[in-house]
């Protein structure tokens, strides 16, 4: 089992996401993503699965234009 990464893309630079956290438990990263969304002013953001290449990702899009994703290493 590998690590998972939480990445954040800002609306100004959507093609250059930055690494926010790494963890073995994607559930922990999911909770951290909710905390980040709340700090960005979007308490109603919901994670959604999206197919991306070979491995599916979880994505969370905030009303501010920020996007978070959990990707497998």
PyMOL Python script that loads the backbone (N, CA, C, O; Angstrom):
from pymol import cmd

cmd.read_pdbstr("""\
ATOM      1  N   UNK A   1       0.839  -1.171   0.000  1.00  0.00           N
ATOM      2  CA  UNK A   1       0.000   0.000   0.000  1.00  0.00           C
ATOM      3  C   UNK A   1       0.882   1.231   0.000  1.00  0.00           C
ATOM      4  O   UNK A   1       1.802   1.335   0.811  1.00  0.00           O
ATOM      5  N   UNK A   2       0.612   2.172  -0.905  1.00  0.00           N
ATOM      6  CA  UNK A   2       1.442   3.362  -1.024  1.00  0.00           C
ATOM      7  C   UNK A   2       0.844   4.564  -0.322  1.00  0.00           C
ATOM      8  O   UNK A   2      -0.181   4.481   0.354  1.00  0.00           O
ATOM      9  N   UNK A   3       1.514   5.665  -0.505  1.00  0.00           N
ATOM     10  CA  UNK A   3       1.061   6.922   0.072  1.00  0.00           C
ATOM     11  C   UNK A   3       0.024   7.564  -0.838  1.00  0.00           C
ATOM     12  O   UNK A   3      -0.044   7.294  -2.037  1.00  0.00           O
ATOM     13  N   UNK A   4      -0.766   8.410  -0.232  1.00  0.00           N
ATOM     14  CA  UNK A   4      -1.720   9.225  -0.965  1.00  0.00           C
ATOM     15  C   UNK A   4      -1.320  10.677  -0.781  1.00  0.00           C
ATOM     16  O   UNK A   4      -0.730  11.048   0.233  1.00  0.00           O
ATOM     17  N   UNK A   5      -1.648  11.496  -1.773  1.00  0.00           N
ATOM     18  CA  UNK A   5      -1.288  12.916  -1.718  1.00  0.00           C
ATOM     19  C   UNK A   5      -2.525  13.778  -1.854  1.00  0.00           C
ATOM     20  O   UNK A   5      -3.432  13.471  -2.628  1.00  0.00           O
ATOM     21  N   UNK A   6      -2.554  14.855  -1.096  1.00  0.00           N
ATOM     22  CA  UNK A   6      -3.598  15.863  -1.212  1.00  0.00           C
ATOM     23  C   UNK A   6      -2.973  17.053  -1.917  1.00  0.00           C
ATOM     24  O   UNK A   6      -2.016  17.647  -1.420  1.00  0.00           O
ATOM     25  N   UNK A   7      -3.517  17.400  -3.075  1.00  0.00           N
ATOM     26  CA  UNK A   7      -2.978  18.518  -3.849  1.00  0.00           C
ATOM     27  C   UNK A   7      -4.047  19.600  -3.989  1.00  0.00           C
ATOM     28  O   UNK A   7      -5.242  19.309  -4.029  1.00  0.00           O
ATOM     29  N   UNK A   8      -3.602  20.837  -4.063  1.00  0.00           N
ATOM     30  CA  UNK A   8      -4.481  21.997  -4.159  1.00  0.00           C
ATOM     31  C   UNK A   8      -4.118  22.792  -5.401  1.00  0.00           C
ATOM     32  O   UNK A   8      -2.952  23.116  -5.625  1.00  0.00           O
ATOM     33  N   UNK A   9      -5.127  23.103  -6.205  1.00  0.00           N
ATOM     34  CA  UNK A   9      -4.941  23.952  -7.380  1.00  0.00           C
ATOM     35  C   UNK A   9      -5.707  25.248  -7.144  1.00  0.00           C
ATOM     36  O   UNK A   9      -6.888  25.224  -6.796  1.00  0.00           O
ATOM     37  N   UNK A  10      -5.038  26.369  -7.331  1.00  0.00           N
ATOM     38  CA  UNK A  10      -5.698  27.662  -7.146  1.00  0.00           C
ATOM     39  C   UNK A  10      -6.337  28.094  -8.473  1.00  0.00           C
ATOM     40  O   UNK A  10      -5.924  27.630  -9.536  1.00  0.00           O
ATOM     41  N   UNK A  11      -7.326  28.965  -8.416  1.00  0.00           N
ATOM     42  CA  UNK A  11      -7.960  29.411  -9.652  1.00  0.00           C
ATOM     43  C   UNK A  11      -7.006  30.220 -10.541  1.00  0.00           C
ATOM     44  O   UNK A  11      -7.211  30.302 -11.752  1.00  0.00           O
ATOM     45  N   UNK A  12      -5.972  30.814  -9.949  1.00  0.00           N
ATOM     46  CA  UNK A  12      -5.004  31.586 -10.735  1.00  0.00           C
ATOM     47  C   UNK A  12      -4.049  30.694 -11.518  1.00  0.00           C
ATOM     48  O   UNK A  12      -3.597  31.063 -12.602  1.00  0.00           O
ATOM     49  N   UNK A  13      -3.743  29.515 -10.966  1.00  0.00           N
ATOM     50  CA  UNK A  13      -2.817  28.580 -11.604  1.00  0.00           C
ATOM     51  C   UNK A  13      -3.379  27.162 -11.528  1.00  0.00           C
ATOM     52  O   UNK A  13      -2.847  26.330 -10.793  1.00  0.00           O
ATOM     53  N   UNK A  14      -4.450  26.872 -12.279  1.00  0.00           N
ATOM     54  CA  UNK A  14      -5.087  25.551 -12.163  1.00  0.00           C
ATOM     55  C   UNK A  14      -4.239  24.401 -12.690  1.00  0.00           C
ATOM     56  O   UNK A  14      -4.461  23.254 -12.303  1.00  0.00           O
ATOM     57  N   UNK A  15      -3.285  24.674 -13.552  1.00  0.00           N
ATOM     58  CA  UNK A  15      -2.455  23.614 -14.128  1.00  0.00           C
ATOM     59  C   UNK A  15      -1.216  23.297 -13.301  1.00  0.00           C
ATOM     60  O   UNK A  15      -0.458  22.393 -13.651  1.00  0.00           O
ATOM     61  N   UNK A  16      -0.999  24.022 -12.214  1.00  0.00           N
ATOM     62  CA  UNK A  16       0.164  23.769 -11.361  1.00  0.00           C
ATOM     63  C   UNK A  16      -0.287  23.556  -9.918  1.00  0.00           C
ATOM     64  O   UNK A  16      -0.128  24.438  -9.075  1.00  0.00           O
ATOM     65  N   UNK A  17      -0.854  22.371  -9.638  1.00  0.00           N
ATOM     66  CA  UNK A  17      -1.283  22.105  -8.262  1.00  0.00           C
ATOM     67  C   UNK A  17      -0.086  21.970  -7.332  1.00  0.00           C
ATOM     68  O   UNK A  17       1.002  21.568  -7.747  1.00  0.00           O
ATOM     69  N   UNK A  18      -0.308  22.312  -6.066  1.00  0.00           N
ATOM     70  CA  UNK A  18       0.788  22.179  -5.097  1.00  0.00           C
ATOM     71  C   UNK A  18       0.418  21.139  -4.057  1.00  0.00           C
ATOM     72  O   UNK A  18      -0.747  20.987  -3.688  1.00  0.00           O
ATOM     73  N   UNK A  19       1.416  20.438  -3.601  1.00  0.00           N
ATOM     74  CA  UNK A  19       1.249  19.384  -2.609  1.00  0.00           C
ATOM     75  C   UNK A  19       0.927  20.009  -1.257  1.00  0.00           C
ATOM     76  O   UNK A  19       1.642  20.894  -0.787  1.00  0.00           O
ATOM     77  N   UNK A  20      -0.149  19.545  -0.640  1.00  0.00           N
ATOM     78  CA  UNK A  20      -0.554  20.045   0.670  1.00  0.00           C
ATOM     79  C   UNK A  20      -0.162  19.056   1.760  1.00  0.00           C
ATOM     80  O   UNK A  20       0.329  19.454   2.817  1.00  0.00           O
ATOM     81  N   UNK A  21      -0.382  17.749   1.502  1.00  0.00           N
ATOM     82  CA  UNK A  21      -0.088  16.737   2.514  1.00  0.00           C
ATOM     83  C   UNK A  21       0.067  15.369   1.864  1.00  0.00           C
ATOM     84  O   UNK A  21      -0.446  15.118   0.774  1.00  0.00           O
ATOM     85  N   UNK A  22       0.786  14.491   2.556  1.00  0.00           N
ATOM     86  CA  UNK A  22       0.920  13.088   2.177  1.00  0.00           C
ATOM     87  C   UNK A  22       0.546  12.247   3.389  1.00  0.00           C
ATOM     88  O   UNK A  22       0.845  12.614   4.525  1.00  0.00           O
ATOM     89  N   UNK A  23      -0.115  11.110   3.140  1.00  0.00           N
ATOM     90  CA  UNK A  23      -0.494  10.253   4.252  1.00  0.00           C
ATOM     91  C   UNK A  23      -0.793   8.862   3.716  1.00  0.00           C
ATOM     92  O   UNK A  23      -1.092   8.697   2.533  1.00  0.00           O
ATOM     93  N   UNK A  24      -0.712   7.867   4.582  1.00  0.00           N
ATOM     94  CA  UNK A  24      -1.057   6.499   4.193  1.00  0.00           C
ATOM     95  C   UNK A  24      -2.564   6.274   4.166  1.00  0.00           C
ATOM     96  O   UNK A  24      -3.045   5.379   3.472  1.00  0.00           O
ATOM     97  N   UNK A  25      -3.306   7.074   4.913  1.00  0.00           N
ATOM     98  CA  UNK A  25      -4.753   6.924   5.035  1.00  0.00           C
ATOM     99  C   UNK A  25      -5.471   8.008   4.217  1.00  0.00           C
ATOM    100  O   UNK A  25      -5.413   9.183   4.579  1.00  0.00           O
ATOM    101  N   UNK A  26      -6.147   7.633   3.119  1.00  0.00           N
ATOM    102  CA  UNK A  26      -6.854   8.649   2.332  1.00  0.00           C
ATOM    103  C   UNK A  26      -7.997   9.294   3.119  1.00  0.00           C
ATOM    104  O   UNK A  26      -8.385  10.423   2.819  1.00  0.00           O
ATOM    105  N   UNK A  27      -8.540   8.601   4.118  1.00  0.00           N
ATOM    106  CA  UNK A  27      -9.585   9.186   4.962  1.00  0.00           C
ATOM    107  C   UNK A  27      -9.085  10.396   5.730  1.00  0.00           C
ATOM    108  O   UNK A  27      -9.813  11.373   5.903  1.00  0.00           O
ATOM    109  N   UNK A  28      -7.837  10.330   6.194  1.00  0.00           N
ATOM    110  CA  UNK A  28      -7.237  11.457   6.900  1.00  0.00           C
ATOM    111  C   UNK A  28      -7.096  12.646   5.950  1.00  0.00           C
ATOM    112  O   UNK A  28      -7.360  13.785   6.335  1.00  0.00           O
ATOM    113  N   UNK A  29      -6.679  12.379   4.710  1.00  0.00           N
ATOM    114  CA  UNK A  29      -6.525  13.450   3.725  1.00  0.00           C
ATOM    115  C   UNK A  29      -7.884  14.053   3.351  1.00  0.00           C
ATOM    116  O   UNK A  29      -7.996  15.252   3.098  1.00  0.00           O
ATOM    117  N   UNK A  30      -8.900  13.207   3.322  1.00  0.00           N
ATOM    118  CA  UNK A  30     -10.244  13.684   3.021  1.00  0.00           C
ATOM    119  C   UNK A  30     -10.699  14.685   4.087  1.00  0.00           C
ATOM    120  O   UNK A  30     -11.245  15.740   3.765  1.00  0.00           O
ATOM    121  N   UNK A  31     -10.471  14.347   5.350  1.00  0.00           N
ATOM    122  CA  UNK A  31     -10.830  15.257   6.439  1.00  0.00           C
ATOM    123  C   UNK A  31     -10.034  16.549   6.353  1.00  0.00           C
ATOM    124  O   UNK A  31     -10.577  17.633   6.563  1.00  0.00           O
ATOM    125  N   UNK A  32      -8.761  16.437   6.048  1.00  0.00           N
ATOM    126  CA  UNK A  32      -7.909  17.637   5.905  1.00  0.00           C
ATOM    127  C   UNK A  32      -8.418  18.509   4.761  1.00  0.00           C
ATOM    128  O   UNK A  32      -8.392  19.736   4.860  1.00  0.00           O
ATOM    129  N   UNK A  33      -8.882  17.886   3.677  1.00  0.00           N
ATOM    130  CA  UNK A  33      -9.441  18.632   2.553  1.00  0.00           C
ATOM    131  C   UNK A  33     -10.687  19.410   2.955  1.00  0.00           C
ATOM    132  O   UNK A  33     -10.877  20.548   2.528  1.00  0.00           O
ATOM    133  N   UNK A  34     -11.545  18.788   3.786  1.00  0.00           N
ATOM    134  CA  UNK A  34     -12.728  19.501   4.284  1.00  0.00           C
ATOM    135  C   UNK A  34     -12.313  20.718   5.113  1.00  0.00           C
ATOM    136  O   UNK A  34     -12.916  21.785   4.999  1.00  0.00           O
ATOM    137  N   UNK A  35     -11.288  20.555   5.940  1.00  0.00           N
ATOM    138  CA  UNK A  35     -10.805  21.675   6.757  1.00  0.00           C
ATOM    139  C   UNK A  35     -10.292  22.811   5.878  1.00  0.00           C
ATOM    140  O   UNK A  35     -10.553  23.981   6.160  1.00  0.00           O
ATOM    141  N   UNK A  36      -9.574  22.479   4.829  1.00  0.00           N
ATOM    142  CA  UNK A  36      -9.065  23.496   3.904  1.00  0.00           C
ATOM    143  C   UNK A  36     -10.220  24.187   3.199  1.00  0.00           C
ATOM    144  O   UNK A  36     -10.211  25.410   3.060  1.00  0.00           O
ATOM    145  N   UNK A  37     -11.214  23.429   2.751  1.00  0.00           N
ATOM    146  CA  UNK A  37     -12.382  24.019   2.079  1.00  0.00           C
ATOM    147  C   UNK A  37     -13.098  24.996   3.010  1.00  0.00           C
ATOM    148  O   UNK A  37     -13.527  26.066   2.578  1.00  0.00           O
ATOM    149  N   UNK A  38     -13.228  24.633   4.283  1.00  0.00           N
ATOM    150  CA  UNK A  38     -13.876  25.541   5.240  1.00  0.00           C
ATOM    151  C   UNK A  38     -13.079  26.825   5.405  1.00  0.00           C
ATOM    152  O   UNK A  38     -13.668  27.901   5.510  1.00  0.00           O
ATOM    153  N   UNK A  39     -11.753  26.738   5.432  1.00  0.00           N
ATOM    154  CA  UNK A  39     -10.946  27.953   5.567  1.00  0.00           C
ATOM    155  C   UNK A  39     -11.049  28.825   4.323  1.00  0.00           C
ATOM    156  O   UNK A  39     -10.830  30.034   4.389  1.00  0.00           O
ATOM    157  N   UNK A  40     -11.383  28.213   3.187  1.00  0.00           N
ATOM    158  CA  UNK A  40     -11.573  28.975   1.954  1.00  0.00           C
ATOM    159  C   UNK A  40     -13.002  29.510   1.834  1.00  0.00           C
ATOM    160  O   UNK A  40     -13.347  30.150   0.841  1.00  0.00           O
ATOM    161  N   UNK A  41     -13.831  29.245   2.848  1.00  0.00           N
ATOM    162  CA  UNK A  41     -15.185  29.778   2.881  1.00  0.00           C
ATOM    163  C   UNK A  41     -16.238  28.892   2.254  1.00  0.00           C
ATOM    164  O   UNK A  41     -17.327  29.371   1.936  1.00  0.00           O
ATOM    165  N   UNK A  42     -15.949  27.615   2.065  1.00  0.00           N
ATOM    166  CA  UNK A  42     -16.916  26.712   1.447  1.00  0.00           C
ATOM    167  C   UNK A  42     -17.170  25.512   2.358  1.00  0.00           C
ATOM    168  O   UNK A  42     -16.546  24.461   2.203  1.00  0.00           O
ATOM    169  N   UNK A  43     -18.077  25.674   3.296  1.00  0.00           N
ATOM    170  CA  UNK A  43     -18.382  24.601   4.241  1.00  0.00           C
ATOM    171  C   UNK A  43     -19.265  23.524   3.624  1.00  0.00           C
ATOM    172  O   UNK A  43     -19.428  22.455   4.212  1.00  0.00           O
ATOM    173  N   UNK A  44     -19.842  23.784   2.442  1.00  0.00           N
ATOM    174  CA  UNK A  44     -20.754  22.828   1.819  1.00  0.00           C
ATOM    175  C   UNK A  44     -20.094  21.998   0.718  1.00  0.00           C
ATOM    176  O   UNK A  44     -20.781  21.252   0.019  1.00  0.00           O
ATOM    177  N   UNK A  45     -18.792  22.112   0.551  1.00  0.00           N
ATOM    178  CA  UNK A  45     -18.092  21.366  -0.500  1.00  0.00           C
ATOM    179  C   UNK A  45     -18.181  19.865  -0.233  1.00  0.00           C
ATOM    180  O   UNK A  45     -18.119  19.428   0.917  1.00  0.00           O
ATOM    181  N   UNK A  46     -18.325  19.078  -1.305  1.00  0.00           N
ATOM    182  CA  UNK A  46     -18.484  17.627  -1.191  1.00  0.00           C
ATOM    183  C   UNK A  46     -17.482  16.941  -2.117  1.00  0.00           C
ATOM    184  O   UNK A  46     -17.286  17.365  -3.256  1.00  0.00           O
ATOM    185  N   UNK A  47     -16.852  15.879  -1.621  1.00  0.00           N
ATOM    186  CA  UNK A  47     -15.920  15.100  -2.427  1.00  0.00           C
ATOM    187  C   UNK A  47     -16.696  14.327  -3.494  1.00  0.00           C
ATOM    188  O   UNK A  47     -17.800  13.847  -3.238  1.00  0.00           O
ATOM    189  N   UNK A  48     -16.117  14.210  -4.683  1.00  0.00           N
ATOM    190  CA  UNK A  48     -16.724  13.425  -5.761  1.00  0.00           C
ATOM    191  C   UNK A  48     -15.626  12.629  -6.455  1.00  0.00           C
ATOM    192  O   UNK A  48     -14.502  13.108  -6.606  1.00  0.00           O
ATOM    193  N   UNK A  49     -15.958  11.415  -6.875  1.00  0.00           N
ATOM    194  CA  UNK A  49     -14.991  10.583  -7.601  1.00  0.00           C
ATOM    195  C   UNK A  49     -14.934  11.040  -9.054  1.00  0.00           C
ATOM    196  O   UNK A  49     -15.954  11.377  -9.656  1.00  0.00           O
ATOM    197  N   UNK A  50     -13.722  11.045  -9.603  1.00  0.00           N
ATOM    198  CA  UNK A  50     -13.574  11.349 -11.023  1.00  0.00           C
ATOM    199  C   UNK A  50     -12.494  10.448 -11.597  1.00  0.00           C
ATOM    200  O   UNK A  50     -11.426  10.303 -11.002  1.00  0.00           O
ATOM    201  N   UNK A  51     -12.759   9.844 -12.742  1.00  0.00           N
ATOM    202  CA  UNK A  51     -11.724   9.003 -13.361  1.00  0.00           C
ATOM    203  C   UNK A  51     -10.634   9.891 -13.952  1.00  0.00           C
ATOM    204  O   UNK A  51     -10.926  10.841 -14.678  1.00  0.00           O
ATOM    205  N   UNK A  52      -9.415   9.588 -13.648  1.00  0.00           N
ATOM    206  CA  UNK A  52      -8.278  10.374 -14.131  1.00  0.00           C
ATOM    207  C   UNK A  52      -7.166   9.396 -14.466  1.00  0.00           C
ATOM    208  O   UNK A  52      -6.443   8.955 -13.573  1.00  0.00           O
ATOM    209  N   UNK A  53      -7.016   9.051 -15.739  1.00  0.00           N
ATOM    210  CA  UNK A  53      -5.981   8.104 -16.126  1.00  0.00           C
ATOM    211  C   UNK A  53      -6.325   6.705 -15.637  1.00  0.00           C
ATOM    212  O   UNK A  53      -7.478   6.281 -15.710  1.00  0.00           O
ATOM    213  N   UNK A  54      -5.335   5.998 -15.144  1.00  0.00           N
ATOM    214  CA  UNK A  54      -5.535   4.631 -14.675  1.00  0.00           C
ATOM    215  C   UNK A  54      -6.142   4.565 -13.282  1.00  0.00           C
ATOM    216  O   UNK A  54      -6.920   3.658 -12.987  1.00  0.00           O
ATOM    217  N   UNK A  55      -5.798   5.506 -12.435  1.00  0.00           N
ATOM    218  CA  UNK A  55      -6.261   5.480 -11.045  1.00  0.00           C
ATOM    219  C   UNK A  55      -7.329   6.552 -10.824  1.00  0.00           C
ATOM    220  O   UNK A  55      -7.103   7.714 -11.163  1.00  0.00           O
ATOM    221  N   UNK A  56      -8.488   6.190 -10.261  1.00  0.00           N
ATOM    222  CA  UNK A  56      -9.497   7.206  -9.968  1.00  0.00           C
ATOM    223  C   UNK A  56      -9.032   8.136  -8.856  1.00  0.00           C
ATOM    224  O   UNK A  56      -8.230   7.751  -8.006  1.00  0.00           O
ATOM    225  N   UNK A  57      -9.537   9.342  -8.870  1.00  0.00           N
ATOM    226  CA  UNK A  57      -9.189  10.336  -7.872  1.00  0.00           C
ATOM    227  C   UNK A  57     -10.448  10.815  -7.178  1.00  0.00           C
ATOM    228  O   UNK A  57     -11.552  10.709  -7.711  1.00  0.00           O
ATOM    229  N   UNK A  58     -10.264  11.343  -5.986  1.00  0.00           N
ATOM    230  CA  UNK A  58     -11.331  12.068  -5.308  1.00  0.00           C
ATOM    231  C   UNK A  58     -11.052  13.545  -5.522  1.00  0.00           C
ATOM    232  O   UNK A  58      -9.916  13.990  -5.361  1.00  0.00           O
ATOM    233  N   UNK A  59     -12.068  14.308  -5.883  1.00  0.00           N
ATOM    234  CA  UNK A  59     -11.887  15.732  -6.145  1.00  0.00           C
ATOM    235  C   UNK A  59     -12.918  16.533  -5.356  1.00  0.00           C
ATOM    236  O   UNK A  59     -14.050  16.092  -5.158  1.00  0.00           O
ATOM    237  N   UNK A  60     -12.511  17.700  -4.918  1.00  0.00           N
ATOM    238  CA  UNK A  60     -13.369  18.609  -4.182  1.00  0.00           C
ATOM    239  C   UNK A  60     -13.177  19.988  -4.797  1.00  0.00           C
ATOM    240  O   UNK A  60     -12.061  20.508  -4.806  1.00  0.00           O
ATOM    241  N   UNK A  61     -14.235  20.582  -5.305  1.00  0.00           N
ATOM    242  CA  UNK A  61     -14.167  21.906  -5.925  1.00  0.00           C
ATOM    243  C   UNK A  61     -14.872  22.915  -5.036  1.00  0.00           C
ATOM    244  O   UNK A  61     -16.038  22.738  -4.681  1.00  0.00           O
ATOM    245  N   UNK A  62     -14.162  23.971  -4.681  1.00  0.00           N
ATOM    246  CA  UNK A  62     -14.703  25.004  -3.811  1.00  0.00           C
ATOM    247  C   UNK A  62     -15.344  26.111  -4.644  1.00  0.00           C
ATOM    248  O   UNK A  62     -14.999  26.302  -5.810  1.00  0.00           O
ATOM    249  N   UNK A  63     -16.269  26.827  -4.040  1.00  0.00           N
ATOM    250  CA  UNK A  63     -16.918  27.947  -4.718  1.00  0.00           C
ATOM    251  C   UNK A  63     -15.928  29.044  -5.062  1.00  0.00           C
ATOM    252  O   UNK A  63     -16.193  29.850  -5.954  1.00  0.00           O
ATOM    253  N   UNK A  64     -14.803  29.093  -4.382  1.00  0.00           N
ATOM    254  CA  UNK A  64     -13.799  30.123  -4.627  1.00  0.00           C
ATOM    255  C   UNK A  64     -12.984  29.824  -5.895  1.00  0.00           C
ATOM    256  O   UNK A  64     -12.196  30.660  -6.337  1.00  0.00           O
ATOM    257  N   UNK A  65     -13.174  28.639  -6.474  1.00  0.00           N
ATOM    258  CA  UNK A  65     -12.409  28.261  -7.649  1.00  0.00           C
ATOM    259  C   UNK A  65     -11.248  27.332  -7.343  1.00  0.00           C
ATOM    260  O   UNK A  65     -10.636  26.782  -8.259  1.00  0.00           O
ATOM    261  N   UNK A  66     -10.937  27.151  -6.065  1.00  0.00           N
ATOM    262  CA  UNK A  66      -9.883  26.229  -5.668  1.00  0.00           C
ATOM    263  C   UNK A  66     -10.361  24.787  -5.856  1.00  0.00           C
ATOM    264  O   UNK A  66     -11.551  24.498  -5.724  1.00  0.00           O
ATOM    265  N   UNK A  67      -9.442  23.903  -6.160  1.00  0.00           N
ATOM    266  CA  UNK A  67      -9.771  22.493  -6.320  1.00  0.00           C
ATOM    267  C   UNK A  67      -8.761  21.661  -5.536  1.00  0.00           C
ATOM    268  O   UNK A  67      -7.555  21.905  -5.589  1.00  0.00           O
ATOM    269  N   UNK A  68      -9.274  20.682  -4.814  1.00  0.00           N
ATOM    270  CA  UNK A  68      -8.442  19.741  -4.073  1.00  0.00           C
ATOM    271  C   UNK A  68      -8.634  18.366  -4.672  1.00  0.00           C
ATOM    272  O   UNK A  68      -9.723  18.028  -5.135  1.00  0.00           O
ATOM    273  N   UNK A  69      -7.577  17.572  -4.664  1.00  0.00           N
ATOM    274  CA  UNK A  69      -7.672  16.198  -5.168  1.00  0.00           C
ATOM    275  C   UNK A  69      -6.802  15.294  -4.324  1.00  0.00           C
ATOM    276  O   UNK A  69      -5.743  15.695  -3.842  1.00  0.00           O
ATOM    277  N   UNK A  70      -7.268  14.058  -4.151  1.00  0.00           N
ATOM    278  CA  UNK A  70      -6.481  13.026  -3.484  1.00  0.00           C
ATOM    279  C   UNK A  70      -6.041  12.068  -4.568  1.00  0.00           C
ATOM    280  O   UNK A  70      -6.869  11.485  -5.267  1.00  0.00           O
ATOM    281  N   UNK A  71      -4.736  11.906  -4.707  1.00  0.00           N
ATOM    282  CA  UNK A  71      -4.178  11.036  -5.734  1.00  0.00           C
ATOM    283  C   UNK A  71      -3.276   9.992  -5.089  1.00  0.00           C
ATOM    284  O   UNK A  71      -2.632  10.254  -4.073  1.00  0.00           O
ATOM    285  N   UNK A  72      -3.239   8.818  -5.685  1.00  0.00           N
ATOM    286  CA  UNK A  72      -2.345   7.752  -5.196  1.00  0.00           C
ATOM    287  C   UNK A  72      -0.950   8.011  -5.745  1.00  0.00           C
ATOM    288  O   UNK A  72      -0.782   8.471  -6.874  1.00  0.00           O
ATOM    289  N   UNK A  73       0.030   7.711  -4.932  1.00  0.00           N
ATOM    290  CA  UNK A  73       1.434   7.917  -5.331  1.00  0.00           C
ATOM    291  C   UNK A  73       1.842   6.895  -6.335  1.00  0.00           C
ATOM    292  O   UNK A  73       2.985   6.901  -6.792  1.00  0.00           O
TER     293      UNK A  73
END
""", "prot")
cmd.dss("prot")
cmd.show_as("cartoon", "prot")
cmd.util.cbc("prot")
cmd.orient("prot")
